Amino acid sequence: MAQANVAQSVSTAMLSKSIDSIEQSGAEVVDLINSADIPPAGVTGHVLNIKA
């Protein structure tokens, strides 16, 4: 029984650490997106403004 409790505690701690890491990475991505320069209108080839 004690082994099961230890295994569950370790598993829960690892999951919590993984969730924290994912949340931190997501926050960093949001910061990058929010700080990115917006290209001027009419710039060709930009991912969000492609003109054929």
CHARMM-style PDB file with segment names, atoms N, HN, CA, C and O in Angstrom:
ATOM      1  N   MET     1       0.828  -1.203   0.000  1.00  0.00      PROA
ATOM      2  CA  MET     1       0.000   0.000   0.000  1.00  0.00      PROA
ATOM      3  C   MET     1       0.866   1.258   0.000  1.00  0.00      PROA
ATOM      4  O   MET     1       0.586   2.218  -0.718  1.00  0.00      PROA
ATOM      5  N   ALA     2       1.914   1.241   0.809  1.00  0.00      PROA
ATOM      6  HN  ALA     2       2.142   0.462   1.393  1.00  0.00      PROA
ATOM      7  CA  ALA     2       2.791   2.409   0.879  1.00  0.00      PROA
ATOM      8  C   ALA     2       3.469   2.659  -0.458  1.00  0.00      PROA
ATOM      9  O   ALA     2       3.647   3.807  -0.867  1.00  0.00      PROA
ATOM     10  N   GLN     3       3.849   1.571  -1.146  1.00  0.00      PROA
ATOM     11  HN  GLN     3       3.704   0.639  -0.814  1.00  0.00      PROA
ATOM     12  CA  GLN     3       4.487   1.730  -2.457  1.00  0.00      PROA
ATOM     13  C   GLN     3       3.530   2.383  -3.448  1.00  0.00      PROA
ATOM     14  O   GLN     3       3.936   3.225  -4.250  1.00  0.00      PROA
ATOM     15  N   ALA     4       2.272   1.995  -3.390  1.00  0.00      PROA
ATOM     16  HN  ALA     4       1.942   1.311  -2.739  1.00  0.00      PROA
ATOM     17  CA  ALA     4       1.274   2.575  -4.296  1.00  0.00      PROA
ATOM     18  C   ALA     4       1.106   4.061  -4.018  1.00  0.00      PROA
ATOM     19  O   ALA     4       0.975   4.860  -4.944  1.00  0.00      PROA
ATOM     20  N   ASN     5       1.111   4.430  -2.736  1.00  0.00      PROA
ATOM     21  HN  ASN     5       1.217   3.781  -1.983  1.00  0.00      PROA
ATOM     22  CA  ASN     5       0.981   5.844  -2.369  1.00  0.00      PROA
ATOM     23  C   ASN     5       2.182   6.647  -2.850  1.00  0.00      PROA
ATOM     24  O   ASN     5       2.029   7.762  -3.349  1.00  0.00      PROA
ATOM     25  N   VAL     6       3.374   6.082  -2.701  1.00  0.00      PROA
ATOM     26  HN  VAL     6       3.498   5.176  -2.295  1.00  0.00      PROA
ATOM     27  CA  VAL     6       4.591   6.758  -3.158  1.00  0.00      PROA
ATOM     28  C   VAL     6       4.563   6.909  -4.671  1.00  0.00      PROA
ATOM     29  O   VAL     6       4.873   7.976  -5.200  1.00  0.00      PROA
ATOM     30  N   ALA     7       4.191   5.841  -5.364  1.00  0.00      PROA
ATOM     31  HN  ALA     7       3.939   4.974  -4.934  1.00  0.00      PROA
ATOM     32  CA  ALA     7       4.130   5.893  -6.826  1.00  0.00      PROA
ATOM     33  C   ALA     7       3.110   6.934  -7.284  1.00  0.00      PROA
ATOM     34  O   ALA     7       3.359   7.677  -8.233  1.00  0.00      PROA
ATOM     35  N   GLN     8       1.971   6.985  -6.614  1.00  0.00      PROA
ATOM     36  HN  GLN     8       1.768   6.382  -5.843  1.00  0.00      PROA
ATOM     37  CA  GLN     8       0.951   7.968  -6.985  1.00  0.00      PROA
ATOM     38  C   GLN     8       1.438   9.384  -6.696  1.00  0.00      PROA
ATOM     39  O   GLN     8       1.197  10.296  -7.487  1.00  0.00      PROA
ATOM     40  N   SER     9       2.117   9.573  -5.577  1.00  0.00      PROA
ATOM     41  HN  SER     9       2.313   8.832  -4.935  1.00  0.00      PROA
ATOM     42  CA  SER     9       2.643  10.897  -5.237  1.00  0.00      PROA
ATOM     43  C   SER     9       3.677  11.360  -6.256  1.00  0.00      PROA
ATOM     44  O   SER     9       3.678  12.520  -6.669  1.00  0.00      PROA
ATOM     45  N   VAL    10       4.556  10.445  -6.655  1.00  0.00      PROA
ATOM     46  HN  VAL    10       4.555   9.503  -6.319  1.00  0.00      PROA
ATOM     47  CA  VAL    10       5.581  10.778  -7.650  1.00  0.00      PROA
ATOM     48  C   VAL    10       4.920  11.101  -8.982  1.00  0.00      PROA
ATOM     49  O   VAL    10       5.286  12.073  -9.642  1.00  0.00      PROA
ATOM     50  N   SER    11       3.957  10.294  -9.371  1.00  0.00      PROA
ATOM     51  HN  SER    11       3.660   9.504  -8.835  1.00  0.00      PROA
ATOM     52  CA  SER    11       3.248  10.515 -10.630  1.00  0.00      PROA
ATOM     53  C   SER    11       2.527  11.858 -10.623  1.00  0.00      PROA
ATOM     54  O   SER    11       2.563  12.591 -11.612  1.00  0.00      PROA
ATOM     55  N   THR    12       1.878  12.178  -9.521  1.00  0.00      PROA
ATOM     56  HN  THR    12       1.848  11.582  -8.718  1.00  0.00      PROA
ATOM     57  CA  THR    12       1.166  13.449  -9.396  1.00  0.00      PROA
ATOM     58  C   THR    12       2.134  14.620  -9.454  1.00  0.00      PROA
ATOM     59  O   THR    12       1.844  15.632 -10.092  1.00  0.00      PROA
ATOM     60  N   ALA    13       3.275  14.495  -8.797  1.00  0.00      PROA
ATOM     61  HN  ALA    13       3.510  13.674  -8.279  1.00  0.00      PROA
ATOM     62  CA  ALA    13       4.278  15.565  -8.816  1.00  0.00      PROA
ATOM     63  C   ALA    13       4.828  15.774 -10.225  1.00  0.00      PROA
ATOM     64  O   ALA    13       5.018  16.910 -10.660  1.00  0.00      PROA
ATOM     65  N   MET    14       5.082  14.676 -10.935  1.00  0.00      PROA
ATOM     66  HN  MET    14       4.928  13.753 -10.582  1.00  0.00      PROA
ATOM     67  CA  MET    14       5.594  14.787 -12.304  1.00  0.00      PROA
ATOM     68  C   MET    14       4.557  15.438 -13.216  1.00  0.00      PROA
ATOM     69  O   MET    14       4.900  16.275 -14.051  1.00  0.00      PROA
ATOM     70  N   LEU    15       3.301  15.057 -13.060  1.00  0.00      PROA
ATOM     71  HN  LEU    15       3.022  14.377 -12.382  1.00  0.00      PROA
ATOM     72  CA  LEU    15       2.228  15.647 -13.858  1.00  0.00      PROA
ATOM     73  C   LEU    15       2.108  17.140 -13.571  1.00  0.00      PROA
ATOM     74  O   LEU    15       1.956  17.945 -14.491  1.00  0.00      PROA
ATOM     75  N   SER    16       2.175  17.501 -12.310  1.00  0.00      PROA
ATOM     76  HN  SER    16       2.299  16.847 -11.563  1.00  0.00      PROA
ATOM     77  CA  SER    16       2.083  18.905 -11.927  1.00  0.00      PROA
ATOM     78  C   SER    16       3.231  19.709 -12.531  1.00  0.00      PROA
ATOM     79  O   SER    16       3.032  20.820 -13.023  1.00  0.00      PROA
ATOM     80  N   LYS    17       4.433  19.137 -12.490  1.00  0.00      PROA
ATOM     81  HN  LYS    17       4.595  18.234 -12.091  1.00  0.00      PROA
ATOM     82  CA  LYS    17       5.602  19.818 -13.061  1.00  0.00      PROA
ATOM     83  C   LYS    17       5.438  19.971 -14.570  1.00  0.00      PROA
ATOM     84  O   LYS    17       5.783  21.012 -15.129  1.00  0.00      PROA
ATOM     85  N   SER    18       4.917  18.943 -15.226  1.00  0.00      PROA
ATOM     86  HN  SER    18       4.637  18.098 -14.771  1.00  0.00      PROA
ATOM     87  CA  SER    18       4.687  19.010 -16.673  1.00  0.00      PROA
ATOM     88  C   SER    18       3.666  20.093 -17.013  1.00  0.00      PROA
ATOM     89  O   SER    18       3.854  20.854 -17.962  1.00  0.00      PROA
ATOM     90  N   ILE    19       2.602  20.158 -16.247  1.00  0.00      PROA
ATOM     91  HN  ILE    19       2.449  19.540 -15.476  1.00  0.00      PROA
ATOM     92  CA  ILE    19       1.570  21.173 -16.479  1.00  0.00      PROA
ATOM     93  C   ILE    19       2.159  22.568 -16.303  1.00  0.00      PROA
ATOM     94  O   ILE    19       1.895  23.459 -17.111  1.00  0.00      PROA
ATOM     95  N   ASP    20       2.955  22.762 -15.253  1.00  0.00      PROA
ATOM     96  HN  ASP    20       3.169  22.039 -14.597  1.00  0.00      PROA
ATOM     97  CA  ASP    20       3.593  24.059 -15.023  1.00  0.00      PROA
ATOM     98  C   ASP    20       4.496  24.442 -16.191  1.00  0.00      PROA
ATOM     99  O   ASP    20       4.513  25.594 -16.623  1.00  0.00      PROA
ATOM    100  N   SER    21       5.244  23.468 -16.696  1.00  0.00      PROA
ATOM    101  HN  SER    21       5.231  22.532 -16.345  1.00  0.00      PROA
ATOM    102  CA  SER    21       6.145  23.715 -17.820  1.00  0.00      PROA
ATOM    103  C   SER    21       5.366  24.099 -19.076  1.00  0.00      PROA
ATOM    104  O   SER    21       5.757  25.015 -19.800  1.00  0.00      PROA
ATOM    105  N   ILE    22       4.271  23.399 -19.328  1.00  0.00      PROA
ATOM    106  HN  ILE    22       3.954  22.655 -18.740  1.00  0.00      PROA
ATOM    107  CA  ILE    22       3.432  23.704 -20.495  1.00  0.00      PROA
ATOM    108  C   ILE    22       2.829  25.101 -20.364  1.00  0.00      PROA
ATOM    109  O   ILE    22       2.791  25.856 -21.335  1.00  0.00      PROA
ATOM    110  N   GLU    23       2.361  25.441 -19.174  1.00  0.00      PROA
ATOM    111  HN  GLU    23       2.392  24.828 -18.385  1.00  0.00      PROA
ATOM    112  CA  GLU    23       1.779  26.767 -18.957  1.00  0.00      PROA
ATOM    113  C   GLU    23       2.823  27.858 -19.158  1.00  0.00      PROA
ATOM    114  O   GLU    23       2.528  28.900 -19.744  1.00  0.00      PROA
ATOM    115  N   GLN    24       4.044  27.625 -18.673  1.00  0.00      PROA
ATOM    116  HN  GLN    24       4.283  26.779 -18.196  1.00  0.00      PROA
ATOM    117  CA  GLN    24       5.120  28.602 -18.833  1.00  0.00      PROA
ATOM    118  C   GLN    24       5.467  28.775 -20.313  1.00  0.00      PROA
ATOM    119  O   GLN    24       5.651  29.897 -20.785  1.00  0.00      PROA
ATOM    120  N   SER    25       5.556  27.667 -21.033  1.00  0.00      PROA
ATOM    121  HN  SER    25       5.407  26.756 -20.649  1.00  0.00      PROA
ATOM    122  CA  SER    25       5.857  27.737 -22.467  1.00  0.00      PROA
ATOM    123  C   SER    25       4.756  28.486 -23.210  1.00  0.00      PROA
ATOM    124  O   SER    25       5.035  29.295 -24.095  1.00  0.00      PROA
ATOM    125  N   GLY    26       3.524  28.217 -22.852  1.00  0.00      PROA
ATOM    126  HN  GLY    26       3.297  27.560 -22.133  1.00  0.00      PROA
ATOM    127  CA  GLY    26       2.402  28.910 -23.478  1.00  0.00      PROA
ATOM    128  C   GLY    26       2.454  30.405 -23.214  1.00  0.00      PROA
ATOM    129  O   GLY    26       2.191  31.206 -24.111  1.00  0.00      PROA
ATOM    130  N   ALA    27       2.790  30.786 -21.993  1.00  0.00      PROA
ATOM    131  HN  ALA    27       3.003  30.135 -21.264  1.00  0.00      PROA
ATOM    132  CA  ALA    27       2.899  32.206 -21.654  1.00  0.00      PROA
ATOM    133  C   ALA    27       4.016  32.870 -22.454  1.00  0.00      PROA
ATOM    134  O   ALA    27       3.880  34.017 -22.879  1.00  0.00      PROA
ATOM    135  N   GLU    28       5.126  32.149 -22.659  1.00  0.00      PROA
ATOM    136  HN  GLU    28       5.237  31.217 -22.313  1.00  0.00      PROA
ATOM    137  CA  GLU    28       6.232  32.686 -23.453  1.00  0.00      PROA
ATOM    138  C   GLU    28       5.809  32.881 -24.906  1.00  0.00      PROA
ATOM    139  O   GLU    28       6.181  33.874 -25.533  1.00  0.00      PROA
ATOM    140  N   VAL    29       5.040  31.946 -25.441  1.00  0.00      PROA
ATOM    141  HN  VAL    29       4.738  31.139 -24.932  1.00  0.00      PROA
ATOM    142  CA  VAL    29       4.558  32.071 -26.823  1.00  0.00      PROA
ATOM    143  C   VAL    29       3.627  33.274 -26.943  1.00  0.00      PROA
ATOM    144  O   VAL    29       3.720  34.037 -27.904  1.00  0.00      PROA
ATOM    145  N   VAL    30       2.737  33.445 -25.979  1.00  0.00      PROA
ATOM    146  HN  VAL    30       2.662  32.825 -25.198  1.00  0.00      PROA
ATOM    147  CA  VAL    30       1.824  34.590 -26.001  1.00  0.00      PROA
ATOM    148  C   VAL    30       2.617  35.891 -25.947  1.00  0.00      PROA
ATOM    149  O   VAL    30       2.298  36.839 -26.665  1.00  0.00      PROA
ATOM    150  N   ASP    31       3.649  35.946 -25.100  1.00  0.00      PROA
ATOM    151  HN  ASP    31       3.908  35.176 -24.517  1.00  0.00      PROA
ATOM    152  CA  ASP    31       4.492  37.143 -25.024  1.00  0.00      PROA
ATOM    153  C   ASP    31       5.173  37.419 -26.356  1.00  0.00      PROA
ATOM    154  O   ASP    31       5.245  38.570 -26.789  1.00  0.00      PROA
ATOM    155  N   LEU    32       5.676  36.371 -27.013  1.00  0.00      PROA
ATOM    156  HN  LEU    32       5.618  35.437 -26.662  1.00  0.00      PROA
ATOM    157  CA  LEU    32       6.317  36.549 -28.320  1.00  0.00      PROA
ATOM    158  C   LEU    32       5.326  37.077 -29.347  1.00  0.00      PROA
ATOM    159  O   LEU    32       5.645  37.980 -30.121  1.00  0.00      PROA
ATOM    160  N   ILE    33       4.131  36.515 -29.351  1.00  0.00      PROA
ATOM    161  HN  ILE    33       3.872  35.782 -28.722  1.00  0.00      PROA
ATOM    162  CA  ILE    33       3.108  36.961 -30.299  1.00  0.00      PROA
ATOM    163  C   ILE    33       2.747  38.421 -30.043  1.00  0.00      PROA
ATOM    164  O   ILE    33       2.634  39.213 -30.979  1.00  0.00      PROA
ATOM    165  N   ASN    34       2.568  38.769 -28.782  1.00  0.00      PROA
ATOM    166  HN  ASN    34       2.660  38.125 -28.022  1.00  0.00      PROA
ATOM    167  CA  ASN    34       2.176  40.136 -28.440  1.00  0.00      PROA
ATOM    168  C   ASN    34       3.278  41.150 -28.713  1.00  0.00      PROA
ATOM    169  O   ASN    34       2.990  42.325 -28.937  1.00  0.00      PROA
ATOM    170  N   SER    35       4.532  40.715 -28.699  1.00  0.00      PROA
ATOM    171  HN  SER    35       4.766  39.760 -28.517  1.00  0.00      PROA
ATOM    172  CA  SER    35       5.639  41.646 -28.916  1.00  0.00      PROA
ATOM    173  C   SER    35       6.121  41.665 -30.362  1.00  0.00      PROA
ATOM    174  O   SER    35       7.024  42.431 -30.697  1.00  0.00      PROA
ATOM    175  N   ALA    36       5.537  40.837 -31.224  1.00  0.00      PROA
ATOM    176  HN  ALA    36       4.804  40.215 -30.952  1.00  0.00      PROA
ATOM    177  CA  ALA    36       5.970  40.774 -32.622  1.00  0.00      PROA
ATOM    178  C   ALA    36       5.576  42.047 -33.363  1.00  0.00      PROA
ATOM    179  O   ALA    36       4.514  42.622 -33.126  1.00  0.00      PROA
ATOM    180  N   ASP    37       6.456  42.469 -34.263  1.00  0.00      PROA
ATOM    181  HN  ASP    37       7.318  42.001 -34.455  1.00  0.00      PROA
ATOM    182  CA  ASP    37       6.158  43.634 -35.091  1.00  0.00      PROA
ATOM    183  C   ASP    37       5.077  43.273 -36.104  1.00  0.00      PROA
ATOM    184  O   ASP    37       5.076  42.181 -36.673  1.00  0.00      PROA
ATOM    185  N   ILE    38       4.175  44.194 -36.313  1.00  0.00      PROA
ATOM    186  HN  ILE    38       4.176  45.081 -35.851  1.00  0.00      PROA
ATOM    187  CA  ILE    38       3.129  43.994 -37.317  1.00  0.00      PROA
ATOM    188  C   ILE    38       3.653  44.566 -38.630  1.00  0.00      PROA
ATOM    189  O   ILE    38       4.033  45.736 -38.678  1.00  0.00      PROA
ATOM    190  N   PRO    39       3.680  43.771 -39.690  1.00  0.00      PROA
ATOM    191  CA  PRO    39       4.213  44.274 -40.959  1.00  0.00      PROA
ATOM    192  C   PRO    39       3.296  45.351 -41.540  1.00  0.00      PROA
ATOM    193  O   PRO    39       2.085  45.322 -41.325  1.00  0.00      PROA
ATOM    194  N   PRO    40       3.874  46.291 -42.270  1.00  0.00      PROA
ATOM    195  CA  PRO    40       3.034  47.327 -42.887  1.00  0.00      PROA
ATOM    196  C   PRO    40       2.086  46.721 -43.920  1.00  0.00      PROA
ATOM    197  O   PRO    40       2.369  45.663 -44.484  1.00  0.00      PROA
ATOM    198  N   ALA    41       0.983  47.382 -44.162  1.00  0.00      PROA
ATOM    199  HN  ALA    41       0.754  48.241 -43.704  1.00  0.00      PROA
ATOM    200  CA  ALA    41      -0.005  46.893 -45.130  1.00  0.00      PROA
ATOM    201  C   ALA    41       0.628  46.789 -46.510  1.00  0.00      PROA
ATOM    202  O   ALA    41       1.381  47.669 -46.925  1.00  0.00      PROA
ATOM    203  N   GLY    42       0.320  45.714 -47.210  1.00  0.00      PROA
ATOM    204  HN  GLY    42      -0.291  44.999 -46.873  1.00  0.00      PROA
ATOM    205  CA  GLY    42       0.808  45.542 -48.567  1.00  0.00      PROA
ATOM    206  C   GLY    42       2.123  44.814 -48.690  1.00  0.00      PROA
ATOM    207  O   GLY    42       2.616  44.622 -49.802  1.00  0.00      PROA
ATOM    208  N   VAL    43       2.710  44.402 -47.578  1.00  0.00      PROA
ATOM    209  HN  VAL    43       2.310  44.558 -46.674  1.00  0.00      PROA
ATOM    210  CA  VAL    43       3.959  43.649 -47.646  1.00  0.00      PROA
ATOM    211  C   VAL    43       3.641  42.272 -48.196  1.00  0.00      PROA
ATOM    212  O   VAL    43       2.800  41.559 -47.648  1.00  0.00      PROA
ATOM    213  N   THR    44       4.309  41.893 -49.277  1.00  0.00      PROA
ATOM    214  HN  THR    44       4.992  42.471 -49.722  1.00  0.00      PROA
ATOM    215  CA  THR    44       4.014  40.597 -49.890  1.00  0.00      PROA
ATOM    216  C   THR    44       4.863  39.504 -49.266  1.00  0.00      PROA
ATOM    217  O   THR    44       5.979  39.741 -48.804  1.00  0.00      PROA
ATOM    218  N   GLY    45       4.313  38.319 -49.265  1.00  0.00      PROA
ATOM    219  HN  GLY    45       3.406  38.126 -49.640  1.00  0.00      PROA
ATOM    220  CA  GLY    45       5.049  37.167 -48.774  1.00  0.00      PROA
ATOM    221  C   GLY    45       4.914  36.924 -47.291  1.00  0.00      PROA
ATOM    222  O   GLY    45       5.342  35.878 -46.802  1.00  0.00      PROA
ATOM    223  N   HSD    46       4.334  37.855 -46.560  1.00  0.00      PROA
ATOM    224  HN  HSD    46       3.986  38.704 -46.957  1.00  0.00      PROA
ATOM    225  CA  HSD    46       4.149  37.629 -45.130  1.00  0.00      PROA
ATOM    226  C   HSD    46       3.086  36.554 -44.947  1.00  0.00      PROA
ATOM    227  O   HSD    46       2.123  36.487 -45.710  1.00  0.00      PROA
ATOM    228  N   VAL    47       3.259  35.741 -43.964  1.00  0.00      PROA
ATOM    229  HN  VAL    47       4.041  35.796 -43.343  1.00  0.00      PROA
ATOM    230  CA  VAL    47       2.358  34.606 -43.735  1.00  0.00      PROA
ATOM    231  C   VAL    47       0.899  35.056 -43.650  1.00  0.00      PROA
ATOM    232  O   VAL    47       0.001  34.355 -44.116  1.00  0.00      PROA
ATOM    233  N   LEU    48       0.671  36.210 -43.061  1.00  0.00      PROA
ATOM    234  HN  LEU    48       1.401  36.780 -42.682  1.00  0.00      PROA
ATOM    235  CA  LEU    48      -0.701  36.665 -42.871  1.00  0.00      PROA
ATOM    236  C   LEU    48      -1.181  37.595 -43.986  1.00  0.00      PROA
ATOM    237  O   LEU    48      -2.330  38.035 -43.968  1.00  0.00      PROA
ATOM    238  N   ASN    49      -0.319  37.898 -44.953  1.00  0.00      PROA
ATOM    239  HN  ASN    49       0.615  37.541 -44.968  1.00  0.00      PROA
ATOM    240  CA  ASN    49      -0.687  38.863 -45.982  1.00  0.00      PROA
ATOM    241  C   ASN    49      -0.069  38.457 -47.318  1.00  0.00      PROA
ATOM    242  O   ASN    49       0.752  39.184 -47.877  1.00  0.00      PROA
ATOM    243  N   ILE    50      -0.465  37.303 -47.821  1.00  0.00      PROA
ATOM    244  HN  ILE    50      -1.132  36.712 -47.367  1.00  0.00      PROA
ATOM    245  CA  ILE    50       0.106  36.786 -49.070  1.00  0.00      PROA
ATOM    246  C   ILE    50      -0.725  37.285 -50.248  1.00  0.00      PROA
ATOM    247  O   ILE    50      -1.949  37.157 -50.262  1.00  0.00      PROA
ATOM    248  N   LYS    51      -0.045  37.850 -51.225  1.00  0.00      PROA
ATOM    249  HN  LYS    51       0.950  37.954 -51.214  1.00  0.00      PROA
ATOM    250  CA  LYS    51      -0.737  38.338 -52.427  1.00  0.00      PROA
ATOM    251  C   LYS    51      -0.290  37.505 -53.611  1.00  0.00      PROA
ATOM    252  O   LYS    51       0.902  37.425 -53.908  1.00  0.00      PROA
ATOM    253  N   ALA    52      -1.246  36.884 -54.289  1.00  0.00      PROA
ATOM    254  HN  ALA    52      -2.214  36.949 -54.048  1.00  0.00      PROA
ATOM    255  CA  ALA    52      -0.913  36.030 -55.433  1.00  0.00      PROA
ATOM    256  C   ALA    52      -0.829  36.856 -56.696  1.00  0.00      PROA
ATOM    257  OT1 ALA    52      -0.559  36.317 -57.769  1.00  0.00      PROA
TER     258      ALA     52
END
